[in-house]
């Protein structure tokens, strides 16, 4: 009869294989994708038990140390959908320690990159950048081209989150070149989407749409449902910018359906928030508030601080529309605090400018100008197109103040 330790070891070995098989099914797309998700959901508790044994015993058992490093690698795609970023970080930190002790340099690089992704998902872009830079050095040292592309693309995403879109584009284009060289269609598709996001942030709508359409085409070709949802959502954003409300609602609804089908809560929150923005643009503020509150609930459930910062701000705008400026100001202050905490400069600028507009409505022009100047400084530092709008508003306020000062006394 096997000892308890032997039984636990067999359990861990068996379920890391189950996890790997489920992840491979998911990557195949189509019906295989659903099978992979079903396997993962059915066996998730057993997978957690196997990983916990490996993590606890890693320091005294070489096989456990190997498994501790292997578990996070075996379900990378499924973890992006199902695993909470904080649990992901806990697993990856243990895996990184094991990989270093085993002198598995390639695994060290992968764990660093995945730690960066997990921190990005929690809104810690600056911390993520340090992980990606370290990953990039390792990938180049061992001449792993595909992983080098991943590191460059991840760096681009992190810099885009911080509003440094020109640098993001430069890094992402390098990643795209590598993925086309290695014929990695999955990575090529998502990289095209990331390029679209950066160009959209710079106000280059036509170029952004071209990249999103390429993303959607490849995602559908390879059966990547999550990628398809992301591309649809990105196209919905651009439709909304053009005032094409019916088109954008259709895109966002399709994205929401896919997100819920996959159990992708992060994408679900994004789709709900975008639907809220469309209804706000149509003048239906109460329906917008309902969608933004749903999005905020999802963001808080999964501790998506990056998403939470936008959801709170979107709620503030909706309350402004229904004539509740004091509630709106409270939400914008909360948005500002979250944005500064996670280093989201773009959202910080938005919060400051929304506070300025709200303070002006409440009759505090002096404080409004102070906040608008802070917003302008933030947008100029990150080269954001919103700077012009803030500058125009400041010029208008200064002109009004001068006219009032020169007005004849009664």
N, C-alpha and C positions, 0 to 999 in steps of 0.2 A: 504494500500500500504506500503510495507516495506521501512524502511529508507535506505539511502545510505550505512551506516555502516552494517546494517543487510544483504543487498544484497551482499556486499563485503565478509562478513563472510560466507554466503552460497556458494559463488563462491570458496573461499579458501577451505571450507570443501569438496566440490564436487571434486575439482581438485587434492587434496591430495589423494582422493580415486582413481581417474583415474590414477594418477601416480603409486600408489601401485599396481593396477591391471595390468598396463603395465609392471611393473618390475617383477611381478609374472609370467606373460606370457613369458617374456624373459628368466627367469630362467628355464622354462620347456624345452627349447631347441627345435630343429626341426622347424616345421612350426609355432609353438606358439612363438618362438623367433622372427621371422619376424613380426608377428602380434603385439607383444609388442613394437618393434621398430617403427612400423607404427603409433601406438597410441601415443607414446611419441613424435614423430616428428610432428604429426598433432596438438597435444595439448600443445606443449612446451611453446608457448607464454602465454596461459592461466595459465599454471602451474607457470610460472614466476610471473605473476600478483598475483596469490593466495599467493605465498610465500612472495612477497613483502608486501602485506597487513598484513600478520601475523607478519613479522619482524618489521614493523613500529609500529604496535599496541601492540606488545608483552608486553611492560612495563605497559600498563594501562588496558589490557584485558586478563583475564586468559585463555580463549579459544584460543585467538591469540597466547599466549605464548606456549600453548600445540602444536598448529599447527606449530609454528616456530621451535620447536624441532622435530616435526614429519616429516616435508618436506624432509630434507636430508636423513632420514632413509628410506623413502618410495620409493626412486628410486636409491638405492646404486649402483646396477649393471649397470643401464642405464647411470647414471652420469659418471661412469668410461669411458664410450664410448663418451658421448655427451657433458658433461659440462666442461668448461675451469677450470683448477685448481684454478685460482684466484677467479672466481665466486664461486667455490666450497668452498674455504676457507672463503669467505665472508658469505655464508649461514651457514657454520658450526660454525663459531665464534658466530653468533647470536643464533644458536641452542644450543650451549654449555652454553651460558649465561641463556637461558630460562630453560634448563634442571637443572642447578644449583639452580635457583630460585624455581623451582617446586620440588626440592629434588628428582629428578629421577636419582638415582645413576647409573643405568644400561645404561641409555641414555647418561649420562656424559661420561662413558667409551667408548661407540660406537663413539661419536663425537670426542673424543680425538684420537681414532684410525684412523678415517677417515681424521682428520686434518693431522695426520702423513703421510698418503698415499698421500694427496694432496701436502704436502711439499716435499715428496720424488719425486713426478712427476715433481716438479719444480727444482729438483736437490739439495734441502736443506736437505740432509740426516742427518746432525747433529741435526738440529731443529726437524726433524721427530723423531729421537731417544728419545728425551725428552717426546714427546707426547706418544709414545709407552710404555715407562717405566711407565708413570703415568697411562695409560690404564691398564697395566699388574697388577699394585697394586690394582686397583679397581676390576678387574675381579677375582683376588684371594680372595679379601675381601668378595665378594658376591657369591663366589663359582660358577662362570659362566665358565664352562670348555671350551665350544666352543669358547667363546670370548677370553679366556686365550690363546687358540691355535692360534687365529688370531693375538693377540699381540706378541706372541713369533715368529710367522712366519714373521710378519712385521719387527720386530727387526732384525731378521736374514737377511732380504732383505736389510735393511738400512746398516748393518755392511758389507754385501757383496759389496754394492756400494762403501764403503770406503776402500775396499780391505782387510778387516779382515775376511777372508773366513773360517778359522778354528772355530772362534767364531760363525760365521753365520751358519755353519753346525751343531754345537752343539745345537743352539737355534731352528733351523729348524727341527731337528730330534725330539726334544721335542714336537714341534707343530704337526708333523706327527703322533706321538704316540697318542696324544689327539684326532685328527680327525678320526683315525681308531677306537679309543675307542667309539666315539660318532657317528660313521658310517656316517660321512659327506663326501660324495664322491667328491663333488665340491672342497671343501677345501683340501682334500687329494690329488687330481689331481694336483692342482696348487703348493702344497707344494713339491710334487715329482719333479716338474719342477724346483723349486727353489733350491732344493738339487743338481740337475743336473748342474745348473749354477755354484754353488759354487765349485763343484768337477772339472768342466771344467776349472775354473779359476786357480785351483791348478795343472792343467795339467793331471788330471786323466780321460782321454777320455773315456775309456771303461765303467767306473762306471757312468760317465755323461750320456752316450748313454742309458744305462740300465734304468736310472731314466726317461729320456725323452720318451722312448718307453712305459714305464708304464703310464706316463702322457697322451700320445696320446691315448692309449687304453681306459683309463677311460673317457677322454674327449669325444671321439666318442660314447662311451657307453651311456653317459648321455645327449648327444646332445649339448655339450658346444662348440659352434663354435669358440668363442674367445680363449678358452683353446686349442682347436685343432690347431688353427693358431699359437699360441705360441709354442706348442710342435713341430710342423712342422718346424718352424723357428729355434728352438734350434737344431734339427737334421740336418738342413741345415748347420748350423755353424760347426758342427763336421765333416760333409762330406767335407766341404771346407778345413778344417784343414788337411784332408787326401788327398787332391788334387783331389777329385771326383767332378769335376766341373759340369757335367751334372746333377748329383744327387742333388747337392746343389742348382742349378738353379731351378730345379723342386720343391724342398721343399720351397724355398723362393717365387717362383711365386704363389704357392698354398696359402702361408701365405698372400701375397699381395692381392690376389683375395678375401680371407675371410675378411681381414681388410677393404677393400673398400666396400664389401657387408654390413658390419656392421657399416661403418662410423667411424671406429676406427683409428683415425689419428696417434696416437702414434705408433701403430703397423704398420701402413702404412709406416711411416718414417723409422722404423727399417728394414722392408722388402726391401725398396728401397736402404738403405745403404748397406745391406748385398749383394744385387745383384751387387751393385757397387764394392764391395770388391772381389766378384767372378770374375767379368770381368777384374778387375785389375790383379788378379792372373793369368788370361789367357793371359795377355799382351795387352788387349784392353783398353788402358788408356783413350781414348776419350769417349768410351761408359761408362766407370767407372765414369768419371767426370760428365756426364749427369745424371746418377743415384744419385750420391752424391749431386749434386745441387738440384735435386728434393727432396731428403731427408732433406737437410738443409732448404729448403723453408717450408716444412711441420713442421719441428721442431720449426722454428721461428714463424710460424703462431699460433701454440698452446703454445708457450713459454716453450718448453721442453728444458731447459738449459742442462740437462744431455745428451740428444740426440744431441743437438747442438754441444757440446764439441767434440763428436766423429765424427760427420759429417764434421766439420771444419778440423779436423786432417786427416780424410780420403781424403778430397780434397787436402790437402797438400801433401800427399803421391802420389796422382795421378799426380799432377803437377811436382813432382820430377821425375816421370817416363817419362814425355814428355820433360824433359830438361829445366824446368823453376824453378831453385832453389830459386831465389829471391822471387817469388810469393809463393812458398812453405814455405819459412822461415816466411813470413808475416802471413800465415795461422797457422803455428805452434805456433807463439807468441800469436795469438788470442786464440788458443786452450788452451794454458797455463794459460792465464788470466781467461778464463771462468772456467777452472778446479779448480783453486785456489779460485775463488769466491764462488763456490758451494761446495768446500771441497771434490772433486773427486780425491783422491790421486793416484789411478790407472791411470787415464787419465793424471794427472799432470806428472807422471813419463814417460808416453809415449810421451807427448809433449816435455819434456826436452831431451829425447833421440833422437827424430826425429830432434830437433833443432841441437843437437850435430852432427848428421850425415850430415845434410845439411851444417852446418858451415864448416865441414871438406872438403866437396866438393867445397866450396867457397874459400878454402885455409887458413881458420882461425883455425888451429889445436889447438892452445892454448885455445881459447874460446870453441871449441868443447869438449875438455877434461874437462873443468870446468862444462859444462852442463851435460856431461855424468856422472861425479861424483855426481852431484845433483840428476840425475835420479837414479843412483845406490842406493844412500842413501834412496830415496823415496821408491823404490821397496823392499829394505831390511826391511824397517820399517813396510811394509804391507805384508811381506812374499810372494811376488809375484814371480812366476817362471821366469819372464823376467830379473830378476837380473843377472842370469848367462850370458845371451846374452850381457848385458851391460859390465859386468866384463871382458868377453872375448875380447870385442872391445877395452876397455881401456888397457888391457894387450898388445894387438896388437899394439896400438898406441905408448905405452911406449917403446916397443921393437924396433919399427921403429925409434923412436926418438934417442934411444941409439945407434943404428946402424949408424944413420946419424952423431951423435956427434963423433963417433969413426972412421968415414970414413977419408981416407987420403986426405989431401988438394991437389988440382990440381997443 
